[in-house]
Amino acid sequence: ASRIRKGNAPAIMTSIRHLCMNLFEHESSSLRLS
């Protein structure tokens, strides 16, 4: 993590946030179908 540049931190946090949102939506839709 120390190798990550400060300039890249926002982009990484954004991508992680999108991944979490996608996983959350996928889980929600799966629960809804079952």
N, C-alpha and C positions, 0 to 999 in steps of 0.2 A: 504493500500500500504506500510505502514511503517513496517508491519510485514514481508514483503518479504525480504529474505536475498540477499545480494549483489551477491552471487554466483548464485542465481536463476534468477537474472534479465536478463542476456543474453538469457537464454533458453526461458523465457517468451516473450521477445521481438521477438525472432525468431518464436515462435508459433503464436504470434499475426500477424507477417508479413506474415506467410504462410496463415493464415485465411483471411487476407485482399486480398492477391493475388488470393486465391481461389474464393472469393466473386467477385472480379473484373473480373476474367476470366468468371465466371458464368454469370454475368451481360452482359459482352461483347457478349458472345455467344447468349444470349437471345435477345439482340438488333439486332444481325446479322440475327437471324431467323425471327424476326418480320418484 
